[in-house]
Amino acid sequence: MLVSAQLLNQRYTNLESQELARIFRVLSVDTRIRIVQLLKQNSLCVNALARRLGVTPAAVSQHLHVLREADLVKPEKKGYFVHYTINSSKLMEWRKITGELLDRDSE
């Protein structure tokens, strides 16, 4: 079965728009944005993030779950604690994807 180039392009555009929607959904909560900002500076455990954000460790864990599912943060076991770091390659990928959408010259 042959698929037209236009249909393939439309599917690619749909997949791309779905990925953009997912990115913005993950980043639509201010606490998650603050977590990303903190983790860009250094790795932190749940309790350290909770103290800095002024929220409960349970709330931080829920936000980290969303960020982990999106592959934006990576857990790293250090002794008894799990420290989280930003996934730099995913962050760069998201920067590129969102930049293409928001860049005025790419129309």
C-alpha positions as CSV (number, residue, x, y, z in Angstrom):
1,M,0.0,0.0,0.0
2,L,1.5,3.3,-1.1
3,V,1.1,6.3,1.2
4,S,1.2,9.8,-0.3
5,A,4.0,12.2,0.8
6,Q,1.3,14.6,2.0
7,L,-0.2,12.0,4.3
8,L,3.3,11.1,5.7
9,N,4.0,14.8,6.3
10,Q,0.6,15.2,8.0
11,R,1.3,12.2,10.3
12,Y,4.8,13.6,11.1
13,T,3.2,17.0,11.9
14,N,0.6,15.2,14.1
15,L,3.3,13.3,16.0
16,E,5.3,16.5,16.3
17,S,2.3,18.4,17.7
18,Q,1.6,15.6,20.1
19,E,5.1,15.8,21.4
20,L,4.9,19.5,21.8
21,A,1.6,19.2,23.7
22,R,3.3,16.6,26.0
23,I,6.2,18.9,26.7
24,F,4.0,21.8,27.6
25,R,1.8,19.5,29.7
26,V,4.8,18.3,31.7
27,L,6.0,21.9,32.2
28,S,2.5,23.4,32.8
29,V,2.9,23.2,36.6
30,D,5.1,25.9,38.2
31,T,6.5,23.5,40.8
32,R,7.9,21.3,38.0
33,I,9.5,24.3,36.4
34,R,11.1,25.2,39.7
35,I,12.3,21.6,40.1
36,V,13.9,21.7,36.7
37,Q,15.6,25.0,37.5
38,L,17.0,23.6,40.8
39,L,18.2,20.4,39.1
40,K,19.9,22.3,36.4
41,Q,22.2,23.6,39.1
42,N,23.0,20.4,40.9
43,S,21.5,17.0,41.9
44,L,19.2,16.9,44.8
45,C,17.2,14.3,46.8
46,V,13.4,14.6,47.4
47,N,13.8,16.0,50.9
48,A,16.2,18.7,49.7
49,L,13.9,19.7,46.9
50,A,10.9,19.8,49.3
51,R,12.7,22.1,51.7
52,R,13.8,24.5,48.9
53,L,10.4,24.5,47.3
54,G,8.4,24.7,50.6
55,V,6.2,21.7,49.7
56,T,5.9,18.2,51.1
57,P,8.2,15.4,50.0
58,A,5.1,13.5,48.8
59,A,4.3,16.4,46.4
60,V,7.8,16.5,45.1
61,S,7.7,12.8,44.5
62,Q,4.6,13.1,42.5
63,H,6.1,15.9,40.3
64,L,9.4,13.9,39.9
65,H,7.3,10.9,38.7
66,V,5.9,13.0,35.9
67,L,9.3,14.4,35.1
68,R,10.8,10.9,35.1
69,E,8.1,9.6,32.9
70,A,9.0,12.4,30.4
71,D,12.7,11.4,30.7
72,L,13.6,14.9,31.8
73,V,15.1,13.8,35.1
74,K,17.2,10.8,36.0
75,P,17.4,9.1,39.4
76,E,20.8,8.2,40.8
77,K,21.2,6.1,44.0
78,K,23.7,7.6,46.4
79,G,23.9,5.5,49.6
80,Y,20.4,5.5,51.2
81,F,19.1,8.4,49.1
82,V,18.1,8.8,45.5
83,H,19.4,12.0,44.0
84,Y,17.8,13.4,40.9
85,T,19.6,15.1,38.0
86,I,18.4,16.8,34.9
87,N,18.7,14.8,31.7
88,S,20.7,17.3,29.7
89,S,20.2,15.6,26.3
90,K,16.4,15.5,26.8
91,L,16.4,19.2,27.9
92,M,18.4,20.1,24.7
93,E,16.0,18.1,22.6
94,W,13.0,19.9,24.2
95,R,14.7,23.3,23.7
96,K,15.1,22.5,20.0
97,I,11.5,21.3,19.5
98,T,9.9,24.2,21.4
99,G,12.3,26.6,19.8
100,E,11.2,25.5,16.3
101,L,7.6,26.2,17.3
102,L,8.2,29.5,18.9
103,D,10.9,30.8,16.4
104,R,9.3,33.3,14.2
105,D,11.7,32.6,11.3
106,S,10.8,29.0,11.0
107,E,7.3,29.6,9.5
